[in-house]
Every structure is written in structure tokens, then in C-alpha cells.
Amino acid sequence: MTTALAHPDRFFSDRYGLTPSRLEGLLGTAVGGRVDYADLFLEYQIAEELVLEEGVVKKASRDISQGAGVRTQADVRTGYAYTGDLAIENLELAARQARVIADQAGRAGVMAVRAESRPHDLYPVAEPPVDAPLQGKVDLLHRVDALARGQDPRVRQVIASLLSEEQVILIATSEGWQIGDIRPLTRLQIRVIVEENGRRELGGFGGGGRVPFDFFLEQERWAHYTREATRQALLNLRAIEAPAGTLTVVLGPGWPGVLLHEAIGHGLEGDFNRKGVSAFTGRLGQKVASELVTVVDDGTIPNRRGSLNVDDEGTPTGRTVLIEQGILRGYMQDRLNARLMGMAPTGNGRRESFAHPPMPRMTNTFMLPGGDDPEEIVRSVPYGLYAVTFGGGQVDITSGKFVFSASEAYLIEGGRITAPVKGATLIGSGPEVLTRVSRVGHDLRLDEGVGTCGKDGQSVPVGVGLPTIRIDGITVGGTQV
Amino acid sequence: MLERLLASARRRGAVEADAFLVEEEELTLQVRLGQVESLRHARERHCSLRIFTETGSASATTSDLSPAALERLVDETLALAAVARRDEHSGLPAPEALARAIPDLDLLDAEGHAPPLEEKIAVARRAEAAALGFGPRVTTSEGAEFWDRRACVAYASSAGFAGGFEASIFAFSVTPVAVQDGEMQRDYWYTGARTLAGLEPPELVGEIAARRALRRLGARKLETQEVPVVFDPETAASLVRTLTIAATGPSLYRGASFLVGKLGERIATPAVTIIDDALMPNGLGSRPFDGEGVASRRVVLVDRGVLASYLLDTYSARKLGLAATGHAMREPGGGVGVGHTNLYLVPGPHSPEEIIASVDRGLYVTELIGFGVNFVTGDYSRGAVGLWIENGELAYPVEEITIAGNLLKMLQDVELVGNDLTFRDQSAAPTLKIARMTVAGH
């Protein structure tokens, strides 16, 4: 249905009669001569989910949401109103509500809105994942189930979910431009529960991105995910209690990059720094990491889950250097916070949907590779933890304390990887942890494409990445004293 | 409208169907350093349809309520149902399980939504001003937020149910930041109620938020050790929620819970009784019926240490050979999940001071961060913030530590339960002492 939609602007004008001149009129209502800036965010989104459990696809659902958000800004103030109904009367009402905020003089008028073309085309897909035939998706989930169960008789339960999404957006601003984007997104996630002598354990794996459904079939990715989930679950059957205390930790490549997301990423978002409440406030140009560490946020990597052609304010995404050889270089900005801090927007203004105003968010955040051999990094550790897969994390922006939870980890004893240990939470201090990075591998890897980041109740898809690194001391929250 | 939608679904091949219509109006405003920083208004509607055909079942949701869009909703749901399979347990609740009458739980405060915006802004301003004015070390604020929502829910099913209710929620919170010798700490406090008048005074909320931020200043790290751990009411409530997730039907029949097969068994010390009461008048989690029209009730989940009930929707109940408990919750795509309503740990005889005084050396936890819970095994490992207890008194703040254990073992180690239960959210608990956990630090 949506394959013909090369032009998001035509989508909203054909379907809802929201032509450029109508949008201009709405912006005029929002501005009302008293605000600095106004924009409109139109969205149409389809999310389809299929879930297999106990060998059958039991759950099939589809959520179609559409709506518009109208935002006005006057100095630091933001007015935001949204409606789930794209009828023009409702949009006008929203525009009037958004204007309520502007009770002080501003300066903007509305320029004639003209369309701009997208700066990138990062995720062209011949067939959007929401349009791929249902039967093929169901067949894939059954193959996952059969493979997992065929791998080992201890497999008791396989839960596989396939999410296919498409978001069509159009942004029009009082500065006189509009820009649209069509964003495909898909994710296959597999959880396997195994049981042996009454002990049950869980393993999980998945992947995806802004890619067509066939992505999972290419290179038999689905089979790789399935084998990984099963392997992890079986491994956990013989995991021993995790150690407790401060240890040397080696993080494997890829998903452990969630460390960066929590330890420094959120603390470098413009809003917290503009308010002066981040542990990184006022530290631009200072040393916050070892000189081996360079970290970037890059929204322009083709087909990645965290990538965007333009952010949700219409700013082209880019590559922002956050830390360069240990020195703090930049923040991630949306338009409002960039303006208030006298900086340039970086293409990090994102929102979950039309129901939410944008704020600075990460895209794909990762550390650049170093020169060390990953195996040699492990060999360099007399006693420590080798952690390769993580669940979620969280951070207290102000104190800088962050956590992230390992779901696959091993002891390192005498430079060798030995026993698998149970999952444990790692806790550290954002401004300090990267100063203790003593080795950086040459094996940078990005995650498989399953990450979702929550902030202020808004969820957005993100990516992370990391080469193998050694951290000389971080607190591991196990039970073995 | 719902009846027409159900009729259309049945005409085109659905054996059974149910549908929800939710209309909401919401206002969120943020004040920072006395200035209104953001104001958000919304009016939203969406409709969910779930159908069961002879062979399958599926659901779909739309925010476009035009007749053409609703016809498309039926088409799309049927297309999905063609690829999904149902089994002998799936389907609508039996008629006798449905709510017969809709009890008035006093969930709507129509007048509370009436006051002009300025009054709501004033509440947020007063709360923030109280926090900022509490002392010179409270230097800034992440802001204060006021939030209210009015929702109207209608539900109808081909099993013969049609009902609805209206509900209000009012809340505000404030997040001050305190500074001392280059160290910066934030904390927050909040109040929430079904009526505007039920909110706590802004000055009180602001003052508590400021005290909470201030008591974190000078935080130290601890040596790794095993000690008694006292959870304050907020973190104790989080622990009860965590336990309850493991007691939900879907995680049980999938074998994804450490509570599998434990119904009727002693899982905790007799000091532990946990109740979920959907019928609490004015309760922030109250509702007259659940997401499938099943009558709401008060359920004792843990009765003096014995696991007495699970939280079940119709499907998971049938799978487990039990009766539904009225805990179905509709998900964004229209499917059914399971969740608690007003969940609480029944208070015990001890004052919080008494509980702290019972600890020679141990940890008083005031905040937990991270997601380190394995529901299959019960393994628990989370980041913590709190105060160190020495000789029965709160001695100094601590941070950058973790607490770890296994939930089943922790339940068996509950030593004391406080008498300080207050409902300020959909879940609540009094102060709680666990005999021993691993605290990791240096």
C-alpha cells in the first residue's frame, strides 16, 4: 500500500487534504505574531506484530496511528498540542492551544512553505517490511521454532516475535520549509527457555534495522539469532554465581556499547547541559576519558536501527564527535537547546510520535576502534570479568552514576576465559569510567539492531557499538563476596 | 459505534469479537526556575478490535474513527487472523465471569479539570519554589511538572457485555538539584490522585523533594559485604511490583517465571501478605472491569507467606486450569496482556524507626536503578542509592553500589514489615527489612 509513497508530502495532501498552503495557514494560526518559531509534525504509522509461542503464532496485531503535533516556541518556552485526528478543524484547534504558551512577545512570521529534498537516502527498501506477505513472516517464525527445538532436547519454550513498522512523517516550519521521510523498521527477537533437572534458564537474541523483511532470510540471519538464543540459554544452565566487588572487566564488541549510551550518552544530551544538571555540564574541552577513547554519535549509517535521514525536527542527521582521544568535544542537540546554548543543531531532535515534543536523543552511539588484538586484551587480565551480552541500562544524569546488566559473562582467570557466570548489574560513574579504559581492540562492531531507549516516557529506536575494551575497575553486582 | 463494529466483524466471519474505544484529554505543563517551559495539550481517541474466527484470532487498533477506516480495521484484523492460530483455550470470557453491574469507584473528578490553566501552573510553581527555597544548597531544578488526564473508556463484546466508565488522574512532581563541594545530586517527589483536591500541598511535596536531594550529598561508596537491607516504601513497592510480574499468567504458562508450580506453597515469611484490589474507591489503579469485561475484585496474591493467587486474564487462566482474576489489560495493538491494579504489601506492626534501629550495620535503600531482574530464575541485581545504617541510625549517604540476591531467597528473608503504608501510586508498600543481601562496592 505504501510502496508508492516516494513523497511523504503527497501522502498527507492526497489522503488528508493537507496541502502546503493549508500547512502554512496552520503555522500562521500557531504563530499568531507572538512566538519565535512554530512547526508541525504530521505522522502516519503502522506497526504490525506477530508472536509465536508454544509452536504457533498466537498473537497477531496491527496498530495504525496518525496524528499531528503543533509546536510553538518563544524564548525557552515550548507550547505543544497534538491530535490523533488529521481533520483540519482539529489541527486548527491544536495550533491555537499550542499558541497559549506564547504570552510574551516574539518575532516570527510565517514564510511561504516550500519543500526541501532529503539530504540522505539511508534506507531505500524495495518492499517495506509492513508490506511483506504475512504468510512468509509466519513461516519464518515456525522455522525459528523448529530450529531451536531441534537443536537440543532441553529446549522447553520458544517465543519469537517479529515487529514490522513504517512511519511516514512530514515536518513544516514557520521558517518556510517542509521536509518528509518514510522510515521502515523491523526487528526479529527470539527468547528460548531451557530446563535441566528442574533448573530453568533463559536466552535471548535478535536483530533488525531499517531493512526489508528479506534481511532476516539473507545469510540465514534468523538461524544465527536462533542458535545464539539457544546457546545462551544452555550456557546459563551451568553459570555460577557472579562475583561481587570492583573488578577488571573486558567488554566484548557490539552490544556492550550500551555502556557508552548510559555512561556518557545521556549526560551529553543538550537539554540536561542547558539546564546545568548533567554530570558533564561545563566540561567541554576537558579530559573525561583515556586518550584511547573516541566516541561518536552517527545517525547516517545506512539501514541501521538508530539512523534517520532527517531528525524529527527536519534537521539532517550527521556524525557528532562526542569524545575525541579522551577530550569532551560535543553535545547532542535539538533545535531548541542548540539555540539556547548558542550551538548548532546536530540532527538529534527526536520524538516517539506526534504525541510527544522532540528532545535531544541519541542515534547510533559507538567507540572508534583502537589497535589492540581482542584475544590479547583478554590475556592481559589476571582476574576479572569478560562480558559479551547485555540487557538494558539506566543512568542518573546528575550524579553520573549508571548501570547496565550483563546477560552473558564469564570469569577471566590467569588470562583465560573460564566459567560462565550468572547475569549481574555493573555500576559506575559516567565521568570516571572511561578514564579507566586501558585497551581498545581493533574489532569495532555495531549491535544487531534491537535497542530501544527510553527518556521522559518516550521510546525511540537506537543503536550502539563498541570494540573489545578493557576497563581497569568497575563494580560488578554479583552475589559472591 | 462499537456495536456496529462488532456486527460488521461477525457478518464477515468472526465467531466472537470485542472492541474498545478510549477517548482521552490530557494536559502536561512544566515549570522550571519559576518560568513555564512547556505546555502540552492533547485530545486523542483510538479504537481496538479483537476477533476470533474458527481457526484464528487477531487484533488491531486505529486512531482514525471514520466509517471507512473502521471497515478497513475489520479487514485487516481478519487478514491477520487468517495466519494466526487459536486453540481450545482462546476466546472471550464465559458470560458468568463478566461484570454484571458497573460499580461506581469514584474515579472521575469532573470539577477538578475545570480550573483555569493558571491555577495548575501556580501549583507547579509553588512546589518548585518550596524546593528551591528549602536551603542554599538546593541550587537549581530540573523543573516541576503538573499533569492531568481525563479518559472515557467504553467496551463491548459479542459475549453480551457493554459498559464504560470515566476516570481522572491528577499529579505533580518536582525534581530539585542540590550541590556541595562540586558534587551534584538530584532527587524528586510527587503526589498523584483521582481528584484535584486529593493532591498533597505543593509546599509539602517541594520540601520533601528538597530533603531527598540534600540527604544524598556527601555520598560514599561501600566495601563489598553481606548485610541486612532495609527498603524504604518507594523501593519496597518496586520490589512488590517485580514479584508480581512473575505472578502474571502469560509468564507462568510459558514457564518464564520462578513462581511456576508454586501456587499454594510458602514462598515468603508469614510477615508477607500482598493484595491487589481493583475496587479500591478513588484508587489510582482502580477500574470497574478489566480489559475483557471481567468483573474487578480484590485478590490476595500472597497470604501470610503462601502464594495464594496468580494474576490472570481469560486465556492464561484457562491454560493453567484456573479462573480469570480480572487482570486483563489491553495493549497498544489491541491484544491482551496482564497487569496489576492497586497493588500493596499489607503493613506490619513496626515503625520505620524501629526497623532501622534493629540494624547494627546495614543498608537503607531509597532508589533502585537498572533492569537486573531475571524472572525465570529470580536472580536480582540492581544499582542502589541510599543511606548507610550504623548502630541503628542512618549515618551517611551511599551510592555507586549494587544489591544482589535471589527473589525467592529474599522473600524467605523478609524479617520486618513496617506500619507506614501510604498510597501515592498504583502500587505501595511499607518499609521492609530483608535479613541479608550482597552489597557490592569497592
Interface residues (C-beta under 8 A of the other chain):
Chain A: A47 E48 E49 L50 E53 E54 V56 V57 K58 K59 A60 S61 R62 D63 I64 S65 Q66 G67 V76 R77 T78 G79 Y80 A81 Y82 T83 G84 D85 N90 L93 A94 Q97 A98 V100 I101 L134 Q135 K137 V138 R156 Q157 I159 R191 I193 E195 R200 E201 L202 A242 A244 G245 T246 K275 G276 V277 A279 A355 P357 G391 G392 G393 Q394 V395 D396 I397 T398 S399 K401 F402 V403 F404 S405 K422 G423 A424 T425 I427 G428 S429 T475 V476 G477 G478 T479 Q480 V481
Chain B: R32 Q35 V36 E37 S38 L39 R40 H41 A42 R43 E44 R45 H46 G56 S57 A58 S59 A60 T61 T62 S63 D64 L65 L73 E76 T77 A79 L80 A81 A82 V83 A84 R85 R86 D87 S90 L117 T140 E142 G143 V177 E183 M184 Q185 R186 R216 A219 K221 T224 Q225 E226 R254 G255 A256 V260 E331 P332 G333 G334 G335 I369 G370 F371 G372 N374 V376 T377 D379 S381 R382 G383 V385 E399 E400 I401 T402 I403 A404 G405 N406 T438 V439 A440 G441 H442
